[in-house]
Amino acid sequence: RVPGGHALTVDRQAFAREITRVILNEPLIDIRREEVRSLPDEGIVIVATGPLTSDALAAEIARRTGSGRLYFYDSISPIVDAETIDRSIVFAASRYGKSLDGGDDYLNCPFTREEYEAFVDAILSAESASPHLEEDRRIHEGKVPFFESCLPIEELARRGRDTLRFGPMKPVGLLDPRTGRRPWAAVQLRQEDQRAGSFNLVGFQNYMKFAEQKRVFRMIPGLARAEFLRYGQIHRNTYINAPELLTSTLQLRSDPRVFFAGQISGVEGYVESIATGLLAGRHAAALARGRTPAAAPRQTAVGSLANYISAASAKHYQPANIAFDLLPPLDDSLRQKWKHDRQARQAEVCRRALAALEDYLAASA
């Protein structure tokens, strides 16, 4: 894990190496490094090909299911070399002092009002990267389906001059030690790896040309001499219309031996993708033993997520992260008891979820 306030943040390279090591050393896993262009005609299958599923396999899935694939546009944030950050300007702090280990988990770049206004102007006037595919030209026409929880900063800036400072640049919970006051706005930098050799610009996904990113982001206080190890980019994520195609056990309605999991099923986020993969694996194992897979209970986060992707409106389906509002509400008496205490309500939802999960696992053992 790397510092990230209350967020679950990991060194992705170290995490990936460990997962790869475990898989390589598992004798029951046969790894084949080749492109899969079609679904097997027999046997139990789990499709977990992620948001960048190849065109050939996506077309095969569409043919098998009779449903066209969907997509939304997602983007990634730039990463800067830690040695090129001006530590005389940026300051270390967690918002409101919140941290899992009590540390100052973020580097914060404080803006004055004048600096912020100039920065917004630069974003709005920056030149966008050229689309590589003809259909992706819709990005530049403002007609693309972005994932609302991960909007490019250009899109946020176009929604209003203060949108950024009420979004990824919000300064609440931070005090600039140079002034003793809250800055007008702030960019947070999050440690990218365990050795703290690089930092991610939190929430700064974008689709500017690389030269424009260098020019604009060097306007951020403390990053005037920043060297970028990765620039922000935009990419298209493919997912199926799960409510039309999947059951609550993640099985294809038209072919129950086929399961879908991860981002291609329409969940968003690392934890959500891992969780649906775990569910699909358990359900596939049950099917292999001749049992009928049992859906995870709605009271649990994984159960509510599976319910959402299988029962949401197929016409207006959008990928989702897990959130409390996906879970069933507490009964009226408990809601009234903690009417003005959201933390207590959420704690009870978590307690209820753990109890339901324990019963579910015991019943399916």
N, C-alpha and C positions, 0 to 999 in steps of 0.2 A: 504494500500500500504506500501511496505517496500522500503528503498533506493535502487536504481539500475541504477544510471546514467540516460540515456534516455530510458532505457528499461522499459516495463510495468511489474513490479514485485509486487507480493502480498504475504501476509502471507497465504499460501495455506490452513492451518488448519482453520484459522478464516474465510476465504472465503468459504470453504466447509461447515462450520457450519452455516453460514448465508444462503447459498443456500438451505441447508437441512431444516432450519427453515421455510423459505418461502414456500417450497414445502409442508411440513407437515401441514402448516396452510392454505393451499389453498383448500377450500371445493370441488372444481371441479376436483381435482386430486385424483385418487384412487391408492394408493400405494400397490403393491403386491410383497412381498419379496420372490421370488421363481425363480428358473432357467427357462428361456424360451428356449425351445429346438426346436421349430418350429415356422414358421410364421403363423399368423391367416389366415384362408381361406376367410374371409370377413371383410369388414370395412376398414377404412383408417389406414395405419400402417406407423410409422416412425421407422426405424432401426437405432439406435444410440448407438450401444453396445460397441463402442470403440475398441482399438487395441488388447485387450486381449479377444476378443469374444471366447466363449467356443467352443470346437471342435464339439460338437453336433450341435450347431446353425450354425457354419461355414459350416459344411457338408450339412445342410438343405438349406442354402443359395446357395451353389454350385449346389445342386440338382435342386432347383427351377429355377436358372438362366442358368443352363447348362454351367457355367463358373467356372473354378477352382479358388480357392482363391490365392491371392498373399501374399507376406510378405517381410519385411525387418527387420534387426536387429537394435535395438536401445539400448541405455544404459543410466544409470543415474550416477551422480557424487557423490562423498563422501561428508559427512557433518561432521564438527568438532565442538566440544564443545568450545564456545567462551572463557571460562575461562582458556583453555589450550593453547591459542595462545600467543606467546611471543611478547608483544607490544613494547619491546625495539628494535626489529628487523623489524617487519612489520610496514607499515605506511599507514595512511588513505589518500585517494585521489581518485578523479574521473579522468579518462583519459581526458587530455586536459582541465580539470576543468569543464567538461560537466555534468550537473545535472539538474533535473527538478526543484529542490528547492535550488540550489546553494551550496549544501552540499558536503562533501567528502564521497561518497557513498560506496566505496570499501576499504577493507584492502588489501594491496599489499605486496607480499613476494618477495624481490629483490634478483636476482641471479648474482653472478660474472660469468665470462666465465668458470672458472674451476668448479664451483658448477653446472653449467648447463650441461657441458659435462659429469660429473659423474652421474648426474640425468638421462640423456638420456641413458647412458650405463645401469643404473639400470632398467629402463623401458624395454629396449630391452631384458634384460636377465631375467626379472621377469616371474614366472610360472603362467600360465593362469588357471582360474577355470575350473573344469571338466564339460563337457556338461551333462545335465540331460536326453536329448533325443538323440536317435541314429542319427536322421537327423541333429541335431545341431552340430554334430562332424565336419561339414563342416567349422565351425568357425575356428577350429584349423588347417584346411587345407588351409585357406585363400581364400575360395570360397563362402563367404556369401555376400548377398546384404545389406551392411550397408547404412544408410541414410547419404548422403554426408555432410549434414549440422550439423551432430551430431556424427562425427567419434570418436571411442575410441582413447585414446592417444597412445596406442600401434600401431594402424594403421597409425597414423600421424608420429610417430617416425620412422616407417619402410620406410616411403616415403622420408626420408632424415634427416640428423642431425639438420638442421636448420628449419625444417617444424614447429616444436612446437613453436619456438620463432618468427615465422611469423604468427602463429595461436593463440591458446589460451594463449600462454605465451609471446605475443608480448609486448615489453616494451615502445612502442611509447606513447608520451603524459604523461609520468610519470617521476618524478624526486625523487630520493632517498634523503631524507633530511639529511641523515648521510654523504653523499658524495657530494651532490649538482649536481650529474650527473645522466643521464639515466642509469638504470641497464642493464646488458647484456640480461636479460630475467626477467619475473615476472609472478607469479601466483596471480590471483585476487581472493579474498574471498568476497562473497556477502551475506549480511544479510539474514537469512532464515526466521525469524519471527519478529514480531513487538517488542518483548522485547529484541532483539539482543542477544539471548542466544545461538545461533548456526549460523555457516556460511558454505556456500556451496563453494566447489572448482570449480570455473567457468570453464566450458569446460573440466572437468577432468573425463568424463565418461570413464569407462574401464571395462575389464573383467579379472583382475588379481585375484588370490586367496586372501582372506581377509588378511591372515598373510603377504603376499607380499605387499599388499596395505599399511599396517601399516609400514612395513620396508621402502618401497620406498618413501612414501609421508612424512615420518618423516625426509627425506633428504631435504625437502623444507625449506629454511631459515625462522625461526619463528615458525615452526611446529615440532621441535625436540621432544617435550613432548606432542604433540597433542593427544587427545582422540577422537576417531571417533564414532559419534552417528549413522552413517550409512556408509556402504562401497559402492563403485560403483558396479553396477551389469549390466548384459546384459539381454535383453528380446526380444522376437519376437513379432513384431506388424503385425497383420493381416489386410489386406484391400482388397476390391474387385477391379476388373478391370473396374473402373467406365466408361472410354470412350466406352467400349463395351456394358455396361449395363444401364447407366443412361442418362437421358435428361438434358438439362441445367436448368430444374426446379427440379433436383434431384430425378425425378421419374424413377422407373424401366421401361425400354422400353417395356418389356413383360407383365407388370402388373402395370399400372399407379397409382393404389391406394396405392402402396408401395413406400415410400421415403427412401433414405439413407442420413445420415448426420454424421458429425464428422470424426474422424480418420479412421473409417472403409470405408469411401468413398474415402479416399486417400488424404485428406488434412492433413497437419502437423502443430502442434502448438495449444496452448490453444485458442487464439483469433480466429484462423481460424475455429476450431472445433465449438466454440460457434456461430460464424457467420453463418456457414452452418446449424446449428441446428435452428437458428432463421429463416433462409430462408425456411427450410423444414416446420417449423411450420406455417409460413405465407401461403405457398403454400397448405399445408394440409387444412388450414382453408378456403382458397378460394375454394378448391375442395368440401369441406363439404357444402358450400353455393351454390353449383351448378355452380360455375364459372370455367373458364379455367385458371389455374395458369400461370402467366406471369413471364418470366425470368427477373431477375434483370439486369439493363443495363450494357453493357460491360465497360462503362466508370467508373464504381464503382469497388472498390476492391472486394466486395462480388460477383458482377456479373462476373468479370474476373476470379475469383477463380472457380465459378460454370461452367464457359465456359471451363476452363482448364480441369477440371476433367471429363467433358462430351465430349470434342472434341480433347483431346491430342491423340497421337499415342497409340493405344491399345497394340501394340506389344512391345513398349518400355516405358510403363507407369511407372512413379515413383511418389511418394507422393510429395507435394509441399507446401511450405509456400507462403504467399502472398509477391509479390515483384513488383516493378515498371515495370519491363519488362513483366509482365503478362497483364498489361493494354495497351489499344491501344495507339500508339504514338500520339503526338501532330501534328497538320498539319504543312506543310513545313514552312510557314511564321513564326509561333511561334518558331519552332525549330531553325530557322535562327536568329530570334530576340535574343534568349537566348543561342546561340551556345556555349558560353564559361561560362555560368552561370547555372550549374546543379541545384542549389538550387531554382532558379527562375523557371526552367522548372518543377521541382517536385511540387512546390507550385501551378503552373497553373494546373497540373494534378489533384491535390487535390481539387482545386476550381471547376474544371470541374466535378469531381466526386460528390461533394456535391450538385451541381446544378442538375445533372442527378438523384441523389437519391431523392431529393426533388420532382422533377417532377414525378418520379416513384411512390413514396408513395402517392402523391396526386391523381394519376390516379387509384391506386388500393384501395383507401379508401372506 
